[in-house]
Amino acid sequence: MEYISINNLSKTFEGSERSVAALQNINLSLSQGEFVCLLGPSGCGKSTLLNAIAGFIQPTSGDIIVNGQPVVGPGPDRGVVFQEYAIFPWMTVARNIAFGLEIKGTGDAEIRERVDALLDTLGLREFRDRFPKDLSGGMRQRVAIARLLAIDSPVMLMDEPFGALDALTRRTLQDELLRIWRKSGKTILFVTHSIEESLYLSNRIVVMTYRPGTIKRNQIVTMAHPRDPAGAEFNDLKRELGQLVMEEQERHTRDEMKGE
């Protein structure tokens, strides 16, 4: 059953000197509870597509339907986590997590209960009264994920959320995200340029072409979790996807050399 439906979606950015076609005729659907990764080189429109689903930008043509409703702007049914640590520096960890609930008018007792539960879930209890400046990058990203989980959005949109983290912290948060996904059944769309990350996390990988972004491959991933990045099946698929991405990166390089 389709939960997110993207139909003939195109996006062109109009500049003072020229127009840039970022996306062209994207048709994609996600079922409820799926974990889908958008994979491709820089400039292929991954973040543009995610921002359109979030309602932050409007497509030039086409439409996006989430749970039967057209996307016309941001909404509480779609939560977003960015690569940058988009948390409020003047608020403590607990206040950051509670912020969305306060905006919704949730009662104080329920806010305390949900914040306490998320502090435990994401290993943040001892940091509840700290400010973001006192936290590592990995801890700040945990806070951003907790704030998203607090408002209980059925759709989680994640734009390279672990891209700035060291390898060990990234793997830890990947495992935490998988645990949360399995427990909650949320629908996740995750943008990454890492082939290994997409294979480690998702049950479907959408490979995008270089600009204008189109869908080059819709790859089902059937490996059971937890997945072994050193395993033969993992690496066979990694090489296959790597070839697809490299083709687009080479096309990008040729275009740059031609001045396009």
C-alpha positions in Angstrom: 0.0 0.0 0.0 1.4 3.4 -1.1 2.0 5.7 1.8 4.1 8.3 0.0 3.5 8.8 -3.8 5.6 11.0 -6.0 4.1 11.6 -9.4 5.8 13.0 -12.5 7.7 15.4 -10.2 10.1 18.0 -11.7 11.9 20.9 -10.2 13.7 23.7 -12.0 15.5 26.5 -10.1 15.4 29.8 -12.0 18.5 31.9 -11.8 19.4 35.3 -13.0 21.6 33.9 -15.8 20.2 30.5 -16.4 17.8 27.8 -15.2 18.9 24.6 -13.5 16.8 21.5 -13.9 17.3 19.7 -10.6 14.7 16.9 -10.9 12.9 15.5 -14.0 9.9 13.3 -14.0 10.4 11.5 -10.7 7.9 8.7 -10.1 8.4 6.9 -6.8 6.3 5.4 -4.1 7.1 4.3 -0.5 5.0 1.8 1.5 4.2 2.4 5.1 7.1 1.2 7.3 9.7 1.1 4.5 13.3 2.3 4.9 14.4 3.7 1.6 17.7 5.4 0.8 18.3 8.0 -1.9 21.8 7.4 -3.3 23.8 9.3 -5.8 26.7 11.8 -6.3 26.5 15.4 -5.3 24.3 17.4 -7.6 21.8 14.6 -8.4 18.9 16.2 -6.6 18.7 13.9 -3.5 18.2 16.8 -1.1 15.9 18.6 -3.4 13.6 15.6 -3.6 13.7 15.2 0.2 12.9 18.9 0.7 10.0 18.7 -1.7 8.5 15.8 0.3 9.1 17.8 3.5 7.2 20.7 1.9 10.1 23.2 2.1 10.1 23.7 -1.6 7.4 23.5 -4.2 7.9 21.4 -7.4 7.7 23.0 -10.8 5.4 20.2 -11.9 4.0 17.0 -10.5 2.7 16.3 -7.0 3.5 14.5 -3.8 0.8 12.6 -1.8 1.4 11.5 1.8 -1.2 9.2 3.4 -3.7 10.4 0.8 -3.1 14.1 1.3 -1.3 16.4 -1.1 1.9 18.0 0.2 1.5 21.8 0.1 3.9 22.7 2.8 5.6 21.4 6.0 3.5 19.4 8.3 3.8 17.4 11.6 3.3 14.1 9.7 6.8 14.6 8.2 9.7 15.1 10.5 13.2 16.1 9.2 16.7 15.6 10.4 19.5 17.4 8.6 23.3 16.8 8.5 23.8 20.1 10.4 22.8 19.9 14.0 19.5 21.8 13.8 18.9 22.2 17.5 18.5 25.4 19.5 21.8 26.4 21.1 20.0 28.4 23.9 17.9 25.4 25.0 19.0 22.4 27.1 18.8 18.9 25.7 15.5 18.3 27.5 14.0 21.6 26.3 15.1 20.9 22.7 13.4 17.5 22.8 10.3 19.0 24.3 10.0 21.9 21.9 7.7 20.3 19.3 5.4 19.0 22.0 5.2 22.4 23.6 4.2 23.9 20.2 1.5 21.3 19.9 0.1 22.2 23.3 0.9 18.8 24.9 0.3 18.7 28.6 3.2 19.1 31.0 3.0 15.7 32.5 2.9 14.0 29.1 5.9 16.1 27.9 7.9 15.0 30.9 7.0 11.4 30.4 7.9 11.4 26.7 11.1 13.4 27.1 12.3 11.1 29.9 11.6 8.0 27.7 13.5 9.5 24.8 16.4 10.5 27.0 16.7 6.9 28.0 16.1 5.5 24.5 18.9 7.6 23.0 21.4 7.5 25.9 21.0 11.1 26.8 19.7 11.1 30.4 22.9 12.3 31.9 23.0 15.2 29.4 19.4 16.4 29.9 20.5 19.8 31.4 23.5 20.3 29.1 23.5 22.9 26.3 24.4 21.9 22.7 27.8 23.6 23.0 28.8 21.0 25.6 27.9 18.0 23.4 29.8 16.1 20.8 28.6 16.0 17.2 27.1 12.5 17.8 25.3 13.6 20.9 23.9 16.6 19.1 22.6 14.4 16.4 21.0 12.1 19.0 19.1 15.2 20.3 17.9 16.1 16.8 16.6 12.5 16.4 15.0 12.5 19.8 13.2 15.8 19.0 11.9 14.3 15.8 10.7 11.1 17.7 9.0 13.2 20.4 6.4 14.6 17.9 5.9 11.0 16.7 5.8 11.9 12.9 5.0 8.8 10.9 7.5 9.8 8.3 11.1 10.5 9.0 13.1 12.4 6.4 16.8 12.3 7.0 19.3 14.3 4.9 22.8 12.8 5.4 22.3 12.9 9.2 25.5 11.0 10.0 27.7 12.5 7.2 29.8 14.7 9.5 30.4 12.1 12.1 33.5 9.8 12.7 33.2 6.2 11.6 32.6 4.7 15.0 29.9 7.2 16.0 28.2 6.9 12.6 28.0 3.1 13.0 26.6 3.5 16.6 23.9 5.9 15.4 23.1 3.7 12.4 22.4 0.8 14.7 20.3 3.0 17.0 18.3 4.2 14.0 17.7 0.6 12.8 16.5 -0.3 16.3 14.1 2.6 16.5 12.8 1.9 13.0 12.1 -1.8 13.7 10.4 -0.9 17.0 8.3 2.1 15.7 7.5 1.0 12.1 8.0 4.5 10.8 8.5 5.2 7.1 12.1 6.5 6.6 13.5 8.3 3.6 17.3 8.6 4.1 19.6 10.7 1.8 23.2 9.5 1.6 26.2 9.5 -0.8 27.6 6.5 0.9 27.0 3.2 -0.8 27.9 1.2 2.3 25.6 3.2 4.5 22.7 2.7 2.1 23.3 -1.1 2.1 23.7 -1.3 5.8 20.4 0.5 6.6 17.7 0.3 4.0 15.4 -2.3 2.4 15.4 -0.4 -0.8 17.9 1.9 -2.5 17.0 4.5 -5.2 20.0 5.4 -7.3 19.6 8.8 -8.9 21.3 10.2 -12.0 23.4 13.4 -12.1 21.4 16.6 -12.9 18.7 16.6 -13.9 18.0 14.0 -11.2 16.0 11.0 -12.4 15.7 7.4 -11.1 18.4 5.2 -12.5 17.9 2.1 -10.4 15.3 1.0 -7.8 17.1 -1.7 -5.9 15.5 -4.0 -3.4 17.8 -5.1 -0.6 16.8 -8.5 0.8 19.7 -9.1 3.2 18.5 -9.7 6.8 19.6 -7.3 9.6 22.1 -7.1 11.1 24.2 -6.9 7.9 27.8 -7.8 7.6 29.7 -5.2 5.5 32.5 -7.8 5.0 30.0 -10.4 3.6 30.1 -11.6 0.0 26.5 -10.6 -0.9 27.0 -7.1 0.7 30.1 -6.5 -1.3 28.7 -7.9 -4.6 25.9 -5.4 -4.4 28.2 -2.7 -3.2 30.4 -3.1 -6.4 27.3 -3.1 -8.6 25.9 0.0 -7.1 29.3 1.6 -7.1 29.5 1.2 -10.8 26.1 2.9 -11.3 27.1 5.9 -9.1 30.5 6.2 -10.7 28.9 6.4 -14.2 27.0 9.5 -12.9 30.0 11.0 -11.3 32.0 10.6 -14.5 29.1 12.3 -16.4 29.3 15.1 -13.9 33.0 15.5 -14.5 32.6 15.6 -18.3 29.9 18.2 -18.0 32.2 20.4 -15.8 35.0 20.1 -18.2 32.7 21.2 -21.0 31.6 24.2 -18.9 28.1 23.0 -18.4 
